[in-house]
Amino acid sequence: MDYARVEMIPVFLAGLLALVFAGYLALYILRQDRGSDKVREIASAIQEGASTFLHDEFRALAIVTVVMTAIFAAALEPRGWVGLAYLVGTLTSALAGYLGMSIAVRANSRTATAAISSWAQALKIAFSGGAVMGFCVVGLGLLGLAIIVILFDDSHVWLGYAVGASIVALFLRVGGGIFTKSADVGADLVGKVEAGIPEDDPRNPATIADNVGDNVGDIAGMGSDLFESYVSAIAASMVLGIAPAVLGAAKGAFFPLLLGAVGVVAAVIGTFFVRPPEARGSFEEQTAKARSTMNRGVYASNILMIIGGFLLVWFYLGSDEIGVFYAVIIGLVCGFLIGISTEYFTSERGPVKGIARVSEMGAATNIIQGLSVGMFSTVVPIILVAIATWLAYKAAGLFGIAIAAEGMLITLGMLLAIDCYGPIADNAAGISEMGGLGKEVRERTEALDSVGNTTAAIGKGFAISSAALAALAWLATFFAVAEKETGESIIVSLTEPEVMVGLFIGAMLPFLFSALSMRAVSYGAYAVCKEVRRQFHEITGLMEGTATADYSHCVDITTRKALKGMITPGILVIIVPLALGFGLGLEALAGLLAGVLVSGFVLAILMANAGGAWDNAKKYIEAGHLGGKGSPAHKAAVSGDTVGDPFKDTAGPSLNILIKVVGKVAVIFVPLFVLVVS
């Protein structure tokens, strides 16, 4: 234990560094100018709506947490400490989401206000707001897992911590996704399409709910999603690493944590390379400068991580284990290349202009082209993950696959900062419109928002791909735990009927899950549309701008619909693996995990990239191309973007959670499956 404590010192220091740095950035943001009274009023409404939704969701989560903790304590006796680890995982994940979102809803108005005088300062504030979420995630994730490892010398208890993080991600990602797209689609259909008023027009009663959704879905939701992936990859690496034939009990447990510590340091240093120059040129010049500025931070973090990873492997594991370093690099490179692929398919440099051009023919061709782009975009990530899996296995076996998954997420503080920058910039653009800050400020924030759409798309593609590798690592963990519990290797053959049943059900599950979440968006958007129409007709002077819309009512409606809509998908993710495990045994469960992974990965990439491409095609037209706002092409693009919204922000990203939670439920209950089925 003393040896373990010595090794854990740098892990604790890295976790504390991440949290201290997040606190420093938060104080920097809070010192900035909040803006005019009108801007403050709008920002306060967004803050209140986001806090209300999160509190309601946390109340529901508290009930689930109590029930799940009791189940773990009872069902997995004498491993009752799994329940405590689950509770700690839940609390740290929820805290990371709450802290990150709390700063994001305060950074939006400050970003809009800064854009009045300085484009560069506006970008810096938005990026810093995203970085608060990024470093809260890695700091709390690393510290929480380190504490569990020191307290409990049981790998099954470690896995309980990861399961707790998964349930929070399920709530925040699915519930937040339904909320944000119900509000967004409802606001667009009645506001932009029917009434012909601009996006984020203060006359639209759903505009505050739309901006709230950006925070609860794309910041709290994305943060909890990647918190779960980060913890999952580390936990799976630890369980696979402690096998005597791999690294052994001590080094196998602590190497993944130490690797995470190196990643934190690399990401912190990388943020100092994000120093935007002032940009006063065209829309295209501003977006190009924003991209290059943030890319410098990514490049710096990755280079530092390569150096730090090599030194850690060489001096901690020894030169005989250099294959582990290769696995880290494989994951890092795979994630980087997937980001480039996603950027190509969702930015103007790729097929986005083609989607915009065919929009001149109407909504049908826009949707057909967008779906085609989404389907094409699956090819590169699938091939990259397949190659990474094969190379990582050759480098370090199943442990290498888990380390590659961790390598893809290793500079998460930086990557999540860039991803969460997007929703903050989007909010800033909306606030500049509602706050009447003028055409020039709106153009600056729209340029920041346009880059944010691409970074958000890259973040979603990255999250999905990292989820696939993490789920693959958990599939390997499933076999390792099953072998430990049964005392013999689990052989899975495609000729076994139980395996085929599992494969078919697993392949179907992502489609059913997506259908349920998209239907929830449809019902939510319908309710929002009815409310917006009602206010347009009943509030005298609203369309003339002499009366104020009732924003809070739309927030309340969307919150209720989101919480109701997430129940069935959430139950499905837990019930299906339990039913199959108890009903048909471990072989069927292995088939289920493989089917969910392959089907869910492909479907999630398709949805996320198609949605991002539709969104940026609309933005391209709104920038003045092909007739600009109000043109037939723009109206068609708005329809395509409306279809793409639940693709990229609800169903697609939520599949990340599905493919990981199914695996975790299967792994954590293996002892019970063995006991009951045998």
C-alpha positions in Angstrom: 0.0 0.0 0.0 2.9 2.4 0.7 4.2 1.7 -2.8 0.8 2.4 -4.2 0.5 5.7 -2.3 3.9 6.9 -3.6 2.9 6.1 -7.2 -0.4 7.9 -6.7 1.2 11.2 -5.7 1.6 12.4 -9.3 -2.0 11.3 -10.1 -3.4 13.3 -7.2 -1.2 16.3 -8.1 -2.4 16.2 -11.8 -6.0 16.0 -10.7 -5.6 18.9 -8.4 -3.7 20.9 -11.1 -6.7 20.3 -13.5 -9.2 21.6 -10.9 -7.0 24.6 -9.8 -6.5 25.5 -13.5 -10.3 25.3 -14.0 -10.8 27.5 -11.0 -8.3 30.0 -12.4 -10.1 30.1 -15.8 -13.5 30.5 -14.0 -12.3 33.5 -12.1 -10.9 35.0 -15.3 -14.3 34.7 -17.0 -16.2 36.1 -14.0 -14.0 39.2 -14.0 -15.1 40.1 -17.6 -17.7 42.6 -18.4 -21.3 41.2 -18.2 -22.6 43.7 -20.7 -25.6 46.0 -20.8 -28.8 45.6 -18.7 -30.5 44.0 -21.6 -27.7 41.5 -22.2 -27.6 40.7 -18.4 -31.4 40.1 -18.4 -31.1 37.6 -21.3 -28.1 35.8 -19.8 -29.9 35.5 -16.4 -32.9 33.9 -18.2 -30.7 31.4 -19.8 -28.9 30.7 -16.5 -32.2 30.2 -14.7 -33.6 27.9 -17.3 -30.4 25.8 -17.4 -30.3 25.5 -13.6 -34.0 24.6 -13.4 -33.6 21.8 -15.9 -30.4 20.4 -14.3 -32.0 20.5 -10.8 -35.1 18.6 -12.0 -32.8 16.1 -13.8 -30.7 15.6 -10.7 -33.7 15.0 -8.6 -34.7 12.1 -10.9 -31.1 10.9 -10.9 -31.0 10.9 -7.1 -33.9 8.4 -7.0 -32.2 6.2 -9.6 -28.9 6.4 -7.7 -30.4 5.3 -4.4 -32.1 2.3 -6.1 -29.0 1.3 -8.1 -26.7 1.6 -5.1 -29.1 -0.7 -3.1 -29.2 -3.2 -6.0 -25.4 -3.4 -6.2 -25.1 -3.7 -2.4 -27.6 -6.6 -2.3 -27.1 -8.4 -5.6 -23.2 -8.4 -5.6 -22.7 -9.3 -2.0 -20.0 -9.8 -0.7 -18.9 -7.1 -3.1 -21.2 -4.5 -1.5 -18.5 -1.8 -1.9 -19.4 -1.7 -5.7 -22.4 0.3 -4.6 -20.2 2.8 -2.8 -17.9 3.1 -5.9 -21.0 3.6 -8.1 -22.2 6.4 -5.8 -18.8 8.1 -6.0 -18.8 7.8 -9.7 -22.3 9.3 -9.9 -21.4 12.3 -7.6 -18.1 13.2 -9.4 -19.6 13.0 -12.9 -22.7 15.1 -11.8 -20.4 17.6 -10.1 -18.2 18.0 -13.2 -21.3 18.6 -15.4 -22.8 21.1 -12.9 -19.6 23.1 -12.5 -18.8 23.2 -16.2 -22.3 24.3 -17.2 -22.4 26.9 -14.4 -19.5 28.7 -15.9 -20.6 28.2 -19.5 -23.9 30.1 -18.9 -21.9 33.0 -17.5 -19.3 33.0 -20.3 -21.9 33.5 -23.1 -22.9 37.1 -22.3 -19.3 38.0 -21.6 -18.3 36.6 -25.0 -21.0 38.7 -26.7 -20.0 41.8 -24.8 -16.3 41.3 -25.6 -17.1 41.0 -29.3 -18.2 44.7 -29.3 -14.5 45.7 -29.1 -12.4 42.7 -29.7 -13.0 39.5 -31.7 -9.9 37.9 -30.2 -11.0 38.6 -26.6 -14.4 37.1 -27.4 -12.8 33.9 -28.7 -10.5 33.7 -25.7 -13.5 34.0 -23.2 -15.5 31.3 -25.1 -12.5 29.0 -25.2 -11.8 29.5 -21.5 -15.4 28.7 -20.7 -15.1 25.4 -22.6 -11.8 24.7 -20.8 -13.4 24.9 -17.4 -15.6 22.0 -18.4 -12.7 20.1 -19.9 -10.5 20.4 -16.8 -13.3 19.7 -14.3 -13.9 16.5 -16.2 -10.4 15.2 -16.2 -9.6 16.5 -12.7 -12.6 15.0 -11.0 -12.5 11.8 -13.1 -8.8 11.1 -12.2 -9.1 12.0 -8.6 -12.3 10.0 -8.0 -10.9 6.9 -9.6 -7.6 7.3 -7.8 -9.4 7.4 -4.4 -11.4 4.3 -5.2 -8.2 2.4 -6.2 -6.4 3.3 -3.0 -9.4 2.4 -0.8 -10.4 -0.9 -2.5 -8.1 -3.6 -3.8 -10.8 -5.1 -5.9 -11.0 -4.5 -9.7 -14.8 -5.1 -9.6 -15.2 -2.2 -7.3 -13.2 0.0 -9.7 -15.7 -0.9 -12.4 -18.5 0.2 -10.2 -17.1 3.8 -10.3 -17.2 3.7 -14.1 -20.8 2.5 -14.1 -21.8 5.4 -11.9 -20.4 7.8 -14.4 -22.3 6.0 -17.1 -25.7 6.5 -15.5 -25.1 10.2 -15.1 -24.1 10.4 -18.8 -27.2 8.6 -19.7 -29.4 11.2 -17.9 -27.5 14.3 -19.1 -26.8 13.2 -22.6 -30.2 11.7 -23.5 -32.3 14.1 -21.4 -30.3 17.2 -22.4 -30.3 16.1 -26.1 -34.1 15.8 -26.1 -34.4 19.2 -24.4 -32.1 21.1 -26.7 -33.6 19.8 -29.9 -37.2 20.0 -28.8 -36.6 23.7 -28.2 -34.5 24.3 -31.3 -36.8 22.5 -33.8 -39.9 24.1 -32.3 -38.3 27.6 -32.4 -37.2 27.1 -36.0 -40.4 25.7 -37.4 -42.6 28.4 -36.1 -40.1 31.3 -35.9 -38.0 31.0 -39.0 -40.2 29.0 -41.3 -43.7 30.1 -40.5 -43.2 33.7 -39.1 -40.1 34.5 -41.2 -38.3 36.1 -38.2 -34.5 35.7 -37.7 -32.9 33.0 -35.6 -32.7 34.1 -31.9 -35.2 36.9 -32.5 -36.4 38.1 -29.0 -40.0 37.9 -30.3 -39.8 34.1 -30.5 -41.0 32.6 -27.1 -38.8 29.5 -27.6 -35.5 31.4 -28.1 -34.4 31.2 -24.5 -35.3 27.5 -24.3 -33.2 27.0 -27.4 -30.2 28.7 -25.8 -30.7 26.8 -22.6 -30.6 23.6 -24.6 -27.2 24.4 -26.0 -25.9 24.4 -22.4 -27.7 21.4 -21.0 -27.2 19.2 -24.1 -23.9 20.2 -25.6 -22.0 21.2 -22.5 -23.4 19.3 -19.5 -24.4 16.4 -21.8 -21.1 16.3 -23.7 -19.1 16.8 -20.6 -20.7 13.8 -18.8 -20.4 11.7 -22.0 -16.7 12.2 -22.2 -16.2 12.0 -18.5 -17.7 8.5 -18.8 -15.5 7.6 -21.8 -12.4 8.9 -20.0 -13.1 6.9 -16.8 -14.2 3.9 -18.8 -11.0 3.7 -20.8 -8.8 4.1 -17.7 -10.8 1.6 -15.6 -10.8 -1.0 -18.5 -7.1 -0.6 -18.9 -6.5 -1.1 -15.2 -8.6 -4.3 -15.1 -6.8 -5.8 -18.1 -3.4 -4.5 -17.0 -3.4 -6.3 -13.6 -3.3 -9.7 -15.2 0.0 -11.5 -14.3 0.7 -12.1 -18.0 0.3 -8.4 -18.8 1.9 -5.9 -16.3 0.9 -7.4 -12.9 -1.0 -6.1 -10.0 0.9 -2.9 -9.1 2.0 -1.5 -12.5 -1.1 -2.7 -14.3 -3.3 -0.8 -12.0 -1.3 2.4 -11.7 0.1 2.9 -15.2 -3.2 4.0 -16.8 -3.7 6.5 -14.0 -0.2 7.9 -14.4 -0.8 8.1 -18.2 -3.9 10.2 -17.4 -1.8 12.4 -15.2 0.7 13.1 -18.1 -2.3 13.9 -20.3 -3.6 16.5 -17.9 -0.2 18.3 -17.8 0.1 18.2 -21.6 -3.4 19.6 -22.0 -2.9 22.5 -19.5 0.3 23.5 -21.3 -1.5 23.2 -24.6 -4.1 25.8 -23.7 -1.4 28.5 -23.5 -0.9 28.1 -27.2 -4.4 29.2 -27.9 -3.7 32.9 -28.3 -5.9 34.4 -30.9 -4.7 37.3 -33.0 -7.2 40.2 -33.7 -9.3 39.5 -36.8 -11.2 42.2 -38.6 -11.4 40.7 -42.1 -14.1 38.8 -43.9 -16.3 36.1 -42.3 -14.1 33.4 -44.0 -10.9 35.1 -42.7 -12.2 35.2 -39.1 -13.3 31.5 -39.2 -9.9 30.5 -40.6 -8.0 32.3 -37.8 -10.2 30.8 -35.2 -9.6 27.3 -36.5 -5.8 27.8 -36.7 -5.7 29.3 -33.3 -7.3 26.3 -31.6 -5.5 23.8 -33.8 -2.2 25.1 -32.3 -3.4 24.1 -28.9 -4.3 20.6 -30.1 -0.9 20.2 -31.9 1.0 21.3 -28.8 -0.9 19.0 -26.5 -0.4 16.0 -28.7 3.3 16.6 -29.1 3.8 17.0 -25.4 1.8 13.9 -24.8 3.9 11.8 -27.2 7.1 12.9 -25.4 5.6 12.4 -21.9 4.0 9.1 -22.8 7.4 7.8 -24.1 9.2 8.8 -20.9 6.5 7.3 -18.7 6.7 3.9 -20.5 10.5 3.9 -20.7 11.2 4.7 -17.1 8.1 3.2 -15.4 7.5 0.0 -17.4 10.9 -0.4 -19.0 12.0 -0.8 -22.6 10.6 -4.3 -22.9 7.1 -2.8 -22.7 7.6 -0.2 -25.5 4.5 -1.8 -27.3 2.4 0.0 -24.7 3.8 3.3 -25.9 2.9 2.3 -29.4 -0.7 1.7 -28.3 -0.9 5.2 -26.8 0.4 6.7 -30.1 -2.1 4.6 -32.1 -5.0 5.9 -30.1 -3.7 9.5 -30.2 -3.2 9.4 -34.0 -6.5 7.7 -34.6 -8.4 10.3 -32.7 -6.5 13.1 -34.5 -7.3 11.6 -38.0 -10.9 11.1 -37.1 -11.1 14.8 -36.2 -9.7 15.7 -39.6 -12.2 13.4 -41.3 -15.1 14.9 -39.4 -14.0 18.4 -40.1 -13.9 17.6 -43.8 -17.4 16.2 -44.0 -18.9 18.9 -41.9 -17.1 22.1 -43.0 -17.2 24.2 -46.2 -13.9 22.6 -47.3 -15.8 19.3 -47.8 -19.3 18.4 -49.2 -21.2 21.1 -47.3 -21.2 23.5 -50.3 -22.7 20.7 -52.4 -25.5 20.3 -49.9 -26.0 24.1 -50.1 -26.1 24.1 -53.9 -28.7 21.3 -54.2 -30.9 23.2 -51.7 -31.8 25.5 -54.6 -33.9 22.6 -55.8 -35.8 22.3 -52.5 -35.8 20.5 -49.2 -36.0 17.0 -50.7 -32.6 17.2 -52.5 -31.1 18.9 -49.5 -32.1 15.9 -47.3 -31.1 13.3 -49.8 -27.6 14.9 -50.2 -27.2 15.3 -46.5 -28.0 11.6 -45.9 -25.5 10.7 -48.6 -22.8 12.7 -46.9 -23.5 11.1 -43.6 -23.3 7.6 -45.1 -20.0 8.4 -46.9 -18.6 9.8 -43.7 -18.7 6.5 -41.9 -16.1 5.0 -44.1 -13.0 6.7 -42.7 -13.7 6.5 -39.0 -14.6 2.8 -39.3 -11.4 2.0 -41.2 -9.3 4.0 -38.8 -10.8 2.4 -35.7 -10.4 -1.1 -37.3 -6.7 -0.4 -38.1 -6.1 1.1 -34.6 -7.7 -2.0 -33.0 -5.5 -4.4 -35.0 -2.3 -2.4 -34.5 -3.0 -1.9 -30.8 -3.6 -5.6 -30.3 -0.4 -6.4 -32.1 1.5 -3.9 -30.0 0.2 -5.0 -26.5 -2.6 -7.5 -26.8 -6.1 -6.7 -25.4 -4.4 -4.3 -22.9 -3.1 -2.4 -25.9 -6.7 -1.9 -27.2 -7.7 -0.4 -23.9 -4.6 1.8 -23.8 -5.4 3.0 -27.3 -8.8 4.0 -26.1 -7.2 5.9 -23.3 -4.7 7.4 -25.7 -7.5 8.8 -27.9 -8.9 10.6 -24.8 -5.6 11.4 -23.1 -5.6 15.2 -23.8 -9.3 15.4 -23.1 -9.0 18.7 -21.2 -7.9 20.4 -24.4 -10.3 18.5 -26.7 -13.4 19.2 -24.5 -12.4 22.9 -24.2 -12.6 23.2 -28.0 -15.8 21.2 -28.2 -17.6 23.2 -25.4 -16.4 26.4 -27.0 -19.0 25.9 -29.7 -22.2 26.1 -27.5 -20.8 29.2 -25.7 -20.2 30.9 -29.1 -23.7 29.9 -30.2 -25.2 31.4 -27.1 -23.1 34.6 -27.6 -24.5 34.9 -31.2 -28.0 34.5 -29.9 -27.4 37.1 -27.1 -26.0 39.6 -29.5 -29.1 39.3 -31.7 -31.6 39.5 -28.7 -29.6 42.2 -27.0 -29.5 44.4 -30.1 -25.7 44.7 -30.1 -25.5 45.6 -33.7 -24.7 44.1 -37.1 -20.9 44.1 -36.7 -21.0 42.3 -33.3 -23.5 39.8 -34.7 -21.2 39.1 -37.6 -18.2 38.5 -35.3 -20.2 36.2 -33.1 -21.6 34.3 -36.1 -18.0 33.7 -37.3 -17.2 32.3 -33.9 -20.4 30.3 -34.0 -19.6 28.9 -37.4 -16.3 27.6 -36.2 -18.1 26.3 -33.1 -20.4 24.2 -35.3 -17.4 22.5 -36.8 -15.6 22.0 -33.5 -18.8 20.6 -32.0 -19.1 18.2 -34.9 -15.5 17.2 -34.5 -16.2 16.7 -30.8 -19.2 14.5 -31.5 -17.3 12.4 -34.0 -14.4 12.1 -31.6 -16.7 11.2 -28.7 -18.4 8.5 -30.8 -15.1 7.0 -32.0 -13.6 7.0 -28.5 -16.8 5.4 -27.3 -16.3 2.6 -29.8 -12.7 1.9 -28.7 -13.8 2.2 -25.0 -16.7 -0.2 -25.7 -14.2 -2.6 -27.4 -12.0 -2.4 -24.3 -15.0 -3.2 -22.2 -15.8 -6.2 -24.4 -12.3 -7.5 -23.7 -12.9 -6.7 -20.0 -16.1 -8.7 -20.1 -14.2 -11.8 -21.3 -11.5 -11.2 -18.7 -14.0 -10.9 -15.8 -16.1 -13.9 -17.1 -12.9 -16.1 -17.2 -12.0 -15.0 -13.7 -15.5 -15.8 -12.3 -16.0 -19.1 -14.1 -12.4 -20.3 -14.0 -12.4 -21.0 -17.7 -12.2 -19.1 -21.0 -15.5 -18.1 -22.6 -15.5 -19.4 -26.2 -17.9 -17.6 -28.5 -18.8 -19.2 -31.8 -21.1 -17.7 -34.5 -22.6 -21.1 -35.0 -24.1 -21.0 -31.5 -27.8 -19.9 -31.6 -27.4 -18.0 -28.4 -24.7 -15.9 -29.9 -26.7 -15.2 -33.0 -29.7 -14.1 -30.9 -27.4 -11.7 -29.0 -26.0 -10.3 -32.3 -29.4 -9.6 -33.8 -30.8 -8.0 -30.7 -27.6 -6.0 -30.3 -27.7 -4.8 -33.9 -31.3 -3.8 -33.5 -31.0 -2.0 -30.1 -29.3 1.3 -31.5 -32.1 1.7 -34.0 -34.8 1.2 -31.3 -32.9 3.6 -28.9 -32.6 6.2 -31.7 -36.2 5.9 -32.6 -37.4 6.5 -29.1 -35.1 9.5 -28.5 -36.0 11.1 -31.9 -39.7 10.5 -31.2 -39.3 12.3 -27.9 -37.8 15.2 -29.8 -40.8 15.2 -32.2 -43.3 15.2 -29.3 -41.3 17.9 -27.5 -41.0 20.1 -30.7 -44.7 19.7 -31.3 -45.6 21.0 -27.8 -43.1 23.9 -28.3 -44.6 24.8 -31.7 -48.1 24.9 -30.2 -47.0 27.2 -27.4 -45.1 29.5 -29.7 -48.1 29.8 -32.0 -50.4 30.5 -29.0 -48.2 33.3 -27.8 -47.9 34.8 -31.3 -51.7 34.9 -31.5 -52.6 35.8 -27.9 -49.9 38.2 -26.8 -50.9 41.6 -28.2 -47.9 43.5 -29.7 -45.5 40.5 -29.6 -44.8 40.4 -33.3 -44.5 44.2 -33.4 -41.9 44.1 -30.7 -43.9 46.1 -28.2 -44.6 43.1 -25.8 -42.4 40.5 -24.2 -42.7 36.8 -24.8 -43.3 34.3 -21.9 -39.9 32.5 -22.3 -40.2 30.5 -19.0 -43.3 28.6 -20.2 -41.4 27.2 -23.1 -38.6 26.2 -20.8 -41.0 24.4 -18.5 -42.7 22.5 -21.4 -39.4 21.4 -22.8 -38.1 20.3 -19.4 -41.2 18.1 -18.8 -41.0 16.5 -22.3 -37.3 15.8 -22.0 -37.6 14.1 -18.6 -40.5 12.0 -19.8 -38.9 11.2 -23.1 -35.7 9.8 -21.6 -37.4 7.2 -19.3 -37.9 4.4 -21.9 -34.5 4.7 -23.6 -32.8 4.8 -20.2 -34.7 1.7 -18.9 -34.0 -0.2 -22.2 -30.2 0.2 -21.8 -30.2 -1.5 -18.4 -33.0 -4.1 -18.9 -31.9 -5.7 -22.2 -28.4 -6.9 -21.1 -29.8 -8.1 -17.8 -32.6 -10.0 -19.5 -30.2 -11.6 -22.0 -27.6 -12.4 -19.4 -30.1 -14.1 -17.1 -32.1 -15.7 -19.9 -29.4 -17.0 -22.3 -26.1 -16.7 -20.5 -22.7 -15.2 -21.1 -22.4 -16.3 -24.8 -25.6 -14.5 -25.8 -24.4 -11.5 -23.8 -21.1 -11.4 -25.7 -23.1 -11.4 -29.0 -25.2 -8.6 -27.7 -22.1 -6.4 -26.9 -20.6 -7.0 -30.3 -23.9 -6.3 -32.1 -24.5 -3.1 -30.2 -20.9 -1.9 -30.8 -20.8 -2.4 -34.5 -24.3 -1.2 -35.3 -24.3 1.7 -32.8 -20.9 3.0 -34.0 -21.9 3.2 -37.7 -25.3 4.7 -37.0 -23.9 7.3 -34.6 -21.3 8.5 -37.1 -23.8 8.7 -39.8 -26.2 10.8 -37.7 -23.6 13.1 -36.2 -21.9 14.0 -39.5 -25.1 14.3 -41.5 -26.5 16.7 -38.9 -23.3 18.7 -38.8 -23.2 19.0 -42.6 -26.8 20.1 -42.8 -26.2 22.7 -40.1 -23.2 24.2 -41.8 -24.8 24.1 -45.2 -27.5 26.4 -43.7 -24.8 28.6 -42.2 -23.0 28.8 -45.5 -26.2 30.2 -47.2 -26.9 32.5 -44.3 -23.4 34.0 -44.9 -24.7 35.5 -48.2 -24.2 32.7 -50.7 -26.9 31.3 -53.0 -29.3 34.1 -52.2 -28.7 34.4 -48.5 -31.3 34.5 -45.8 -34.9 34.2 -46.9 -34.0 32.7 -50.3 -35.6 29.4 -51.5 -32.3 27.7 -50.9 -32.2 29.0 -47.3 -35.7 27.7 -46.6 -34.8 24.3 -47.9 -31.6 24.3 -45.9 -33.5 25.2 -42.7 -35.7 22.2 -43.3 -32.6 20.0 -43.7 -31.0 21.5 -40.6 -34.2 20.8 -38.7 -34.1 17.1 -39.6 -30.4 17.1 -38.7 -30.8 18.6 -35.3 -32.0 15.5 -33.5 -29.6 13.5 -35.6 -26.5 15.3 -34.4 -27.5 16.5 -31.0 -29.8 13.8 -29.6 -29.8 10.3 -31.2 -26.3 10.2 -32.6 -24.4 11.3 -29.5 -26.7 9.3 -27.2 -25.6 6.2 -28.9 -22.2 6.7 -27.3 -23.8 6.1 -24.0 -25.8 3.1 -25.3 -22.8 1.1 -26.5 -20.8 1.7 -23.3 -23.6 1.3 -20.7 -24.7 -2.0 -22.2 -21.1 -3.3 -21.8 -20.8 -2.0 -18.3 -24.0 -3.5 -17.1 -22.9 -6.8 -18.6 -19.5 -6.7 -16.9 -20.6 -5.6 -13.5 -23.3 -8.3 -13.2 -21.1 -11.1 -14.6 -20.8 -12.7 -11.1 -24.5 -12.8 -10.7 -25.1 -14.2 -14.2 -22.6 -17.0 -13.5 -24.3 -17.7 -10.2 -27.9 -17.8 -11.5 -27.4 -19.4 -15.0 -25.0 -22.1 -13.8 
